[in-house]
Amino acid sequence: MQLALDSISKKVGPQTWLHDMSLALHSGAVTVLLGATQAGKTSLMRIMAGLDTPTAGRVMVDGVDVTGMPVRDRNVAMVYQQFINYPSMKVAANIASPLKLRGEKNIDARVREIASRLHIDMFLDRYPAELSGGQQQRVALARALAKGAPLMLLDEPLVNLDYKLREELREELTQLFAAGQSTVVYATTEPGEALLLGGYTAVLDEGQLLQYGPTAEVFHAPNSLRVARAFSDPPMNLIAASAVPGGVRLEGGAELAVPLFQGVATAAGLTVGVRASALRVVARPGDISVGGVVELAEISGSDTFVHAATPWGDLVAQLTGVHYFELGTPITLHLDPAQAYVFGADGRLAWAPARPNAVQGGR
């Protein structure tokens, strides 16, 4: 299915929920809608499904204008944050329901095959209420897969699950999507989820479409500070800077040798962005360093997040492995200048770290 949004917008009363945007999804691929709560992800997804009609613009499916066509007349599968199943029907009947509507044969075998892929085949004779939250969401996903719709919409389907279940299902969904034929749209607030799912990512903020492209490209070359903020977890460290001959000078005195574009090279009010994972406590040749004081150290999974007050401002470093730091003790953080981003006074990308087989980011 080729789904395209042509200059759509959405207003509710005096409020604009979605600003004018155009977006053509890649057929048969995963597109992630990435943005904070109230960025416009659900509003956009409801228009894609036919649950809502845009205030302006058109929704096109395979070149046909379907704007205003109700969801019942579209072949769309949806999975929501809530665990939505038919409570009076057993798991097997829940999964079988779209197959029966299509009049398929060998329904029992198909149900067992889908249930097995989602590791719920042992629960087929139970009711949804007898399952855990994660198991109930697997049932909803299985029913959506059974529908075999050319367009599958998933609105933060893992947000109500605990951390371990989210990790398990993310891995499984990546494999399921890769094996399917549907065009998949997946809404999330989590950059890590977008990176894991791959495909393409559309970054939304306050109802605006900021950037759309291959997920790795958007992550490594965010076209603006707003995109960089949305696609960084923990948030990207932002350091005030100014242009100097041959590069930029950070607040606090350190200099980065980066070839900025003409115009940016003489501008004031620059911002240097540094991802938390680019900061280290072990120096390497060519690094620049900054001293500071540990304000907070927290262990999350296999990483340690260190918050430090420095002359560059408050920084967060994401260190691989489990490390222990005493609060209030000195710390020195090291950065390879080649891993820094530079944004102009207008917030647009002026320099991005080089990537293999990639074109340098910029205006």
Order of alpha helices (4+ residues) and beta strands (2+ residues): beta-beta-beta-alpha-beta-beta-beta-alpha-alpha-alpha-beta-alpha-beta-alpha-beta-beta-alpha-alpha-beta-beta-beta-beta-beta-beta-beta-beta-beta-beta
